[in-house]
């Protein structure tokens, strides 16, 4: 698990790594560095994509699309299969890079690469199932059906917390649908994107396919704006904050483009009197501290019935004492650093805010200092007793802070507390009471895109559509029929008679 060896295996040796559309590098733009939150060291420098470079990328993608869309979907699936197999070979070095550049534990880094492999497997099977519908026409001798065609260029904007998986969720499906992709990753984790681009670029070259099928641009939000304002890109898939998503939706909507948004999450677990406390603690702790609380599905609120509140609180606090914080490449540690010092500042302000509003911190937070924590990005997972109406509880803080909230009465009261936030991504209930579980899953229950029973808020499977409602954006990625967003629907009518009946019985003689 040596970062230097991992970079070498990924073909990222050398300090100035650049930005790639395929095998070509554009190095005309300003350079920016990637620093690891693990130890604060510079990993490498990457070139910012200039506007001139960007247009070259789009022209390359447009040209590639004209060819790629003519390839039968199962053959496109074969390329995705090869990509998945290559990821299997490079799972460990890529997992190391994800862990080191982003800060999540090595096991989570491996898990993220496994998600990439899983979505490739899913997409390969899907490449033979891009089905439409056949309908009966009201006109004799006519047949109607609908089919799906590729959109064109899909622009992908991804966040730092899942620097490779979210891109793969989009691109694997977009590729088998016949689209080509342009990826703008987070400027906080650029090297993960370059590594992925190098992998797929080699596969495209080996198969004599245009490199424009997979393109990469790098830089800050200004580079992302190139895509959101570009009419040549019919779909923008953006993952990030609600604030960012609203800007993207406005820009793309103004040009009548499509947007797929995966935004904020303020996720809760409801704990009823019929809950298994051991399972609850496992789900809550993993959900709250995993990835240092920087998942969009991280557990931020624990809504506990008053009858078992003290027992659950004490059990969770006890579990927190076992958490080990440190270098994420050391598998004895559970939690690594947050992404940067801006995240540390946001974490500290949230803890100050909950105290100002009258909350009670029962597991102290704070910055860790000393040997092994030199980067200044390691913080302690904290727990605070709070009220549902606190402003800070209503917000999404991308940090390991868990709020304990108390409810009384029937489960519907807890559901109302859970739903009374602007975000609607993931939710869970811990209960062995069938009636409570079904109420939670009913139309009058959780208003989130994901609703789980007796598991936590994180850990979504590839086979299900991933996404949420309200300020989460309403998008769906990954499994189920999420593939349809990457295609355009077309209704076809075939007349196999010698007559041409007109609508509404209109007669027109020639």
PAMI-799156 format. One record per residue (C-alpha): residue in three letters; x, y, z. Coordinates in steps of 0.5 Angstrom, whole numbers, padded with zeros to 4 digits, always signed. Layout:
N
ALAXYZ/...
% end
This chain:
510
UNK+0000+0000+0000/UNK+0006+0005-0002/UNK+0003+0011-0005/UNK+0009+0012-0010/UNK+0009+0004-0012/UNK+0001+0005-0013/UNK+0002+0012-0018/UNK+0008+0008-0022/UNK+0003+0002-0023/UNK-0002+0007-0025/UNK+0002+0010-0030/UNK+0003+0017-0026/UNK+0010+0017-0025/UNK+0013+0024-0025/UNK+0011+0031-0022/UNK+0007+0034-0028/UNK+0002+0030-0029/UNK-0003+0034-0034/UNK-0010+0034-0036/UNK-0012+0028-0041/UNK-0017+0028-0046/UNK-0015+0021-0048/UNK-0007+0020-0050/UNK-0006+0027-0051/UNK-0004+0032-0046/UNK-0006+0039-0046/UNK-0001+0043-0042/UNK-0002+0050-0044/UNK-0006+0052-0038/UNK-0004+0054-0031/UNK-0002+0049-0026/UNK-0005+0047-0020/UNK-0003+0042-0015/UNK-0006+0036-0011/UNK-0004+0035-0004/UNK-0006+0029+0001/UNK-0010+0031+0007/UNK-0007+0025+0010/UNK+0000+0028+0011/UNK+0000+0035+0007/UNK+0005+0033+0002/UNK+0004+0035-0006/UNK+0002+0029-0010/UNK+0003+0032-0017/UNK+0001+0038-0021/UNK-0004+0038-0026/UNK-0006+0043-0032/UNK-0012+0047-0032/UNK-0016+0046-0038/UNK-0016+0053-0042/UNK-0022+0055-0046/UNK-0018+0053-0053/UNK-0017+0046-0050/UNK-0024+0045-0048/UNK-0026+0047-0055/UNK-0021+0041-0058/UNK-0024+0037-0053/UNK-0031+0038-0055/UNK-0029+0037-0062/UNK-0026+0031-0061/UNK-0032+0028-0057/UNK-0037+0030-0062/UNK-0033+0027-0068/UNK-0032+0020-0063/UNK-0040+0020-0062/UNK-0041+0020-0069/UNK-0038+0013-0070/UNK-0039+0011-0063/UNK-0047+0011-0064/UNK-0047+0007-0070/UNK-0043+0001-0066/UNK-0049-0004-0063/UNK-0050-0003-0056/UNK-0047-0010-0054/UNK-0041-0009-0057/UNK-0040-0002-0053/UNK-0042-0007-0047/UNK-0035-0011-0049/UNK-0031-0004-0048/UNK-0034-0003-0042/UNK-0033-0011-0040/UNK-0025-0010-0041/UNK-0025-0003-0037/UNK-0028-0007-0031/UNK-0023-0012-0032/UNK-0017-0007-0032/UNK-0020-0004-0026/UNK-0020-0011-0023/UNK-0012-0012-0024/UNK-0011-0005-0022/UNK-0016-0005-0016/UNK-0011-0004-0010/UNK-0006+0002-0013/UNK-0013+0005-0015/UNK-0016+0004-0008/UNK-0009+0007-0005/UNK-0009+0013-0009/UNK-0017+0014-0008/UNK-0015+0013+0000/UNK-0009+0018+0000/UNK-0012+0024-0005/UNK-0018+0024-0002/UNK-0017+0021+0006/UNK-0022+0016+0006/UNK-0020+0009+0009/UNK-0016+0004+0005/UNK-0022-0001+0005/UNK-0027+0005+0003/UNK-0022+0006-0003/UNK-0022-0001-0005/UNK-0030-0001-0004/UNK-0030+0005-0009/UNK-0026+0002-0014/UNK-0031-0005-0013/UNK-0037+0000-0014/UNK-0034+0002-0021/UNK-0033-0006-0023/UNK-0040-0007-0020/UNK-0043-0002-0025/UNK-0039-0004-0031/UNK-0042-0011-0030/UNK-0049-0008-0029/UNK-0048-0004-0035/UNK-0045-0010-0039/UNK-0051-0014-0038/UNK-0056-0008-0039/UNK-0052-0007-0046/UNK-0057-0013-0049/UNK-0063-0010-0045/UNK-0064-0003-0048/UNK-0071-0004-0049/UNK-0077+0000-0052/UNK-0085-0001-0052/UNK-0089-0004-0057/UNK-0096-0001-0057/UNK-0103-0002-0061/UNK-0105+0003-0066/UNK-0112+0006-0067/UNK-0111+0006-0074/UNK-0112-0001-0078/UNK-0105-0003-0081/UNK-0101+0001-0077/UNK-0096-0001-0072/UNK-0093+0004-0066/UNK-0087+0003-0062/UNK-0082+0007-0058/UNK-0074+0006-0058/UNK-0069+0010-0055/UNK-0063+0013-0058/UNK-0056+0016-0055/UNK-0056+0023-0053/UNK-0049+0025-0055/UNK-0044+0028-0050/UNK-0045+0027-0043/UNK-0042+0032-0038/UNK-0040+0029-0032/UNK-0038+0034-0026/UNK-0036+0030-0020/UNK-0035+0031-0012/UNK-0028+0030-0008/UNK-0032+0025-0003/UNK-0033+0019-0009/UNK-0027+0021-0014/UNK-0028+0015-0018/UNK-0034+0012-0017/UNK-0039+0017-0019/UNK-0036+0018-0025/UNK-0036+0011-0027/UNK-0044+0010-0025/UNK-0045+0016-0030/UNK-0040+0014-0036/UNK-0041+0006-0036/UNK-0048+0007-0037/UNK-0047+0013-0042/UNK-0042+0009-0046/UNK-0047+0003-0047/UNK-0052+0008-0049/UNK-0048+0010-0054/UNK-0046+0017-0051/UNK-0039+0020-0050/UNK-0037+0023-0044/UNK-0033+0029-0042/UNK-0031+0029-0034/UNK-0030+0035-0030/UNK-0027+0032-0023/UNK-0027+0036-0017/UNK-0020+0040-0017/UNK-0019+0037-0010/UNK-0018+0030-0013/UNK-0015+0031-0020/UNK-0010+0025-0020/UNK-0016+0020-0019/UNK-0019+0022-0025/UNK-0013+0022-0029/UNK-0011+0015-0027/UNK-0018+0013-0029/UNK-0017+0017-0036/UNK-0011+0013-0037/UNK-0014+0006-0036/UNK-0020+0008-0041/UNK-0015+0011-0046/UNK-0011+0005-0046/UNK-0017+0001-0048/UNK-0020+0005-0053/UNK-0013+0005-0056/UNK-0012-0003-0056/UNK-0019-0003-0059/UNK-0018+0002-0065/UNK-0023+0007-0062/UNK-0023+0014-0062/UNK-0020+0017-0056/UNK-0026+0022-0055/UNK-0031+0017-0053/UNK-0028+0019-0046/UNK-0025+0026-0045/UNK-0023+0029-0038/UNK-0022+0037-0037/UNK-0019+0039-0030/UNK-0020+0046-0026/UNK-0024+0050-0022/UNK-0031+0052-0022/UNK-0030+0056-0028/UNK-0028+0050-0032/UNK-0035+0047-0030/UNK-0038+0053-0033/UNK-0035+0051-0040/UNK-0040+0045-0040/UNK-0046+0048-0036/UNK-0047+0054-0042/UNK-0045+0049-0048/UNK-0051+0047-0052/UNK-0047+0042-0055/UNK-0047+0038-0049/UNK-0055+0036-0048/UNK-0054+0033-0041/UNK-0050+0035-0035/UNK-0050+0030-0029/UNK-0047+0034-0023/UNK-0046+0031-0016/UNK-0044+0036-0010/UNK-0047+0041-0006/UNK-0054+0044-0007/UNK-0052+0051-0008/UNK-0048+0048-0014/UNK-0053+0044-0016/UNK-0058+0050-0017/UNK-0053+0054-0021/UNK-0052+0048-0025/UNK-0060+0047-0026/UNK-0061+0055-0028/UNK-0055+0055-0033/UNK-0057+0048-0036/UNK-0064+0050-0036/UNK-0063+0057-0039/UNK-0061+0053-0045/UNK-0066+0048-0045/UNK-0061+0042-0043/UNK-0062+0036-0039/UNK-0059+0036-0032/UNK-0058+0030-0027/UNK-0057+0033-0020/UNK-0054+0029-0014/UNK-0054+0034-0009/UNK-0054+0035-0001/UNK-0056+0030+0004/UNK-0059+0031+0011/UNK-0060+0024+0013/UNK-0063+0021+0019/UNK-0064+0014+0022/UNK-0071+0013+0026/UNK-0070+0009+0032/UNK-0076+0006+0035/UNK-0078+0002+0042/UNK-0078-0004+0038/UNK-0071-0003+0035/UNK-0065-0008+0036/UNK-0060-0003+0039/UNK-0054-0007+0037/UNK-0056-0006+0030/UNK-0058+0001+0031/UNK-0051+0002+0034/UNK-0047-0001+0028/UNK-0051+0003+0023/UNK-0051+0009+0026/UNK-0043+0009+0028/UNK-0041+0007+0021/UNK-0046+0012+0017/UNK-0044+0018+0022/UNK-0036+0017+0022/UNK-0035+0013+0015/UNK-0031+0017+0010/UNK-0030+0022+0016/UNK-0038+0024+0015/UNK-0036+0026+0008/UNK-0041+0022+0004/UNK-0048+0025+0001/UNK-0051+0019+0005/UNK-0047+0020+0012/UNK-0052+0019+0018/UNK-0053+0026+0021/UNK-0059+0025+0025/UNK-0061+0020+0030/UNK-0068+0020+0032/UNK-0069+0016+0038/UNK-0076+0015+0042/UNK-0076+0017+0049/UNK-0077+0010+0052/UNK-0070+0008+0049/UNK-0066+0014+0049/UNK-0062+0014+0054/UNK-0060+0006+0052/UNK-0059+0008+0045/UNK-0055+0014+0047/UNK-0050+0011+0052/UNK-0049+0005+0047/UNK-0047+0010+0041/UNK-0042+0014+0046/UNK-0039+0008+0048/UNK-0038+0005+0041/UNK-0035+0012+0039/UNK-0029+0011+0044/UNK-0027+0005+0040/UNK-0026+0009+0034/UNK-0019+0010+0032/UNK-0017+0016+0028/UNK-0010+0016+0023/UNK-0007+0015+0017/UNK-0012+0012+0013/UNK-0007+0007+0009/UNK-0006+0004+0016/UNK-0012-0001+0016/UNK-0012-0001+0024/UNK-0015+0006+0023/UNK-0023+0007+0022/UNK-0023+0014+0020/UNK-0018+0019+0016/UNK-0018+0026+0015/UNK-0023+0031+0012/UNK-0021+0033+0005/UNK-0018+0040+0007/UNK-0017+0046+0012/UNK-0024+0049+0010/UNK-0027+0043+0012/UNK-0024+0043+0019/UNK-0027+0050+0019/UNK-0034+0048+0017/UNK-0033+0043+0022/UNK-0031+0047+0028/UNK-0037+0053+0026/UNK-0042+0047+0026/UNK-0040+0045+0033/UNK-0040+0052+0036/UNK-0047+0053+0033/UNK-0050+0048+0036/UNK-0048+0050+0043/UNK-0050+0057+0041/UNK-0057+0054+0040/UNK-0057+0051+0046/UNK-0055+0044+0044/UNK-0050+0039+0049/UNK-0044+0036+0046/UNK-0043+0029+0049/UNK-0037+0027+0045/UNK-0032+0032+0044/UNK-0030+0034+0038/UNK-0024+0038+0036/UNK-0017+0038+0032/UNK-0012+0033+0033/UNK-0005+0035+0033/UNK+0002+0032+0034/UNK+0005+0026+0030/UNK+0001+0023+0025/UNK-0003+0029+0024/UNK+0001+0034+0021/UNK-0003+0036+0015/UNK-0008+0039+0020/UNK-0014+0036+0017/UNK-0016+0030+0023/UNK-0022+0032+0027/UNK-0025+0028+0032/UNK-0032+0025+0031/UNK-0037+0029+0035/UNK-0044+0027+0038/UNK-0049+0033+0040/UNK-0056+0033+0043/UNK-0060+0038+0040/UNK-0067+0040+0038/UNK-0070+0038+0031/UNK-0071+0046+0030/UNK-0064+0048+0031/UNK-0061+0052+0024/UNK-0055+0047+0024/UNK-0059+0041+0025/UNK-0063+0043+0019/UNK-0056+0044+0015/UNK-0052+0039+0012/UNK-0045+0039+0015/UNK-0040+0035+0011/UNK-0036+0033+0017/UNK-0037+0027+0023/UNK-0042+0030+0027/UNK-0048+0026+0029/UNK-0054+0030+0032/UNK-0058+0026+0037/UNK-0066+0028+0037/UNK-0071+0025+0042/UNK-0078+0024+0040/UNK-0085+0021+0043/UNK-0091+0018+0041/UNK-0092+0014+0035/UNK-0087+0013+0029/UNK-0091+0018+0025/UNK-0088+0024+0030/UNK-0081+0021+0028/UNK-0082+0021+0021/UNK-0085+0028+0021/UNK-0078+0030+0024/UNK-0074+0026+0019/UNK-0078+0030+0013/UNK-0077+0037+0016/UNK-0071+0038+0013/UNK-0070+0041+0006/UNK-0066+0035+0003/UNK-0069+0028+0001/UNK-0063+0023+0000/UNK-0063+0017+0004/UNK-0067+0015+0011/UNK-0067+0009+0015/UNK-0071+0006+0021/UNK-0069+0001+0026/UNK-0075-0003+0028/UNK-0078-0010+0029/UNK-0085-0008+0028/UNK-0088-0009+0021/UNK-0093-0004+0022/UNK-0088+0002+0024/UNK-0083-0001+0018/UNK-0089-0001+0013/UNK-0091+0006+0015/UNK-0084+0009+0014/UNK-0084+0006+0007/UNK-0091+0008+0005/UNK-0093+0015+0001/UNK-0094+0018+0008/UNK-0087+0016+0010/UNK-0080+0018+0009/UNK-0080+0023+0003/UNK-0073+0021+0001/UNK-0071+0017-0005/UNK-0068+0012-0001/UNK-0071+0009+0005/UNK-0068+0003+0009/UNK-0071-0002+0014/UNK-0066-0004+0019/UNK-0060-0002+0015/UNK-0056+0005+0016/UNK-0057+0011+0011/UNK-0050+0009+0007/UNK-0048+0003+0003/UNK-0053+0004-0003/UNK-0053-0002-0008/UNK-0051-0002-0015/UNK-0057-0005-0018/UNK-0062+0000-0015/UNK-0063+0007-0017/UNK-0059+0012-0013/UNK-0062+0019-0012/UNK-0066+0024-0008/UNK-0072+0029-0008/UNK-0073+0036-0006/UNK-0066+0040-0005/UNK-0062+0033-0007/UNK-0064+0035-0014/UNK-0069+0029-0016/UNK-0064+0025-0020/UNK-0062+0018-0021/UNK-0056+0014-0022/UNK-0053+0007-0023/UNK-0059+0002-0023/UNK-0066+0000-0024/UNK-0068+0004-0031/UNK-0063+0010-0029/UNK-0060+0009-0036/UNK-0066+0012-0039/UNK-0064+0019-0037/UNK-0058+0018-0042/UNK-0062+0017-0048/UNK-0067+0021-0052/UNK-0074+0017-0053/UNK-0077+0017-0060/UNK-0084+0014-0062/UNK-0085+0011-0069/UNK-0091+0009-0073/UNK-0091+0005-0079/UNK-0096+0004-0084/UNK-0096-0002-0088/UNK-0102-0001-0092/UNK-0103+0002-0099/UNK-0108+0008-0095/UNK-0106+0014-0091/UNK-0111+0015-0086/UNK-0111+0022-0084/UNK-0112+0025-0077/UNK-0119+0026-0074/UNK-0122+0023-0080/UNK-0120+0029-0085/UNK-0121+0027-0092/UNK-0116+0030-0097/UNK-0117+0027-0104/UNK-0111+0027-0109/
% end
